[in-house]
Amino acid sequence: FLEYEGVSPYNNHAEQQMRSPVLTRKVSQQNRSDQGAQTQSILMTLFRSAQLQGHNPVEIILSTAKEALKARSTDEILNCQLILFSKS
């Protein structure tokens, strides 16, 4: 914001982006363990990334899971995710 006009000096946008995952965690009472926190973090990242790119998160995760089961290879699973989340 010091060097670029139009950039907000506040972090409100980032804070608003975190609101949904925090409320989800609070309501569902997750994260009672480190593994629960890690799982919730990964799922929220996938869901928000899909939403921000205009995709249906549930469809993306289901199709990725189906491709992963077919592929049964880490490299192929990662390639499926890259294809699904790449901007079209």
Secondary structure, DSSP 4 states (H G I P E B T S, - for coil): --SSTT--SS-HHHHHHHHHHHHHHHHHT--SSHHHHHHHHHHHHHHHHHHHTT--HHHHHHHHHHHHHHH-SHHHHHHHHHHHHS--
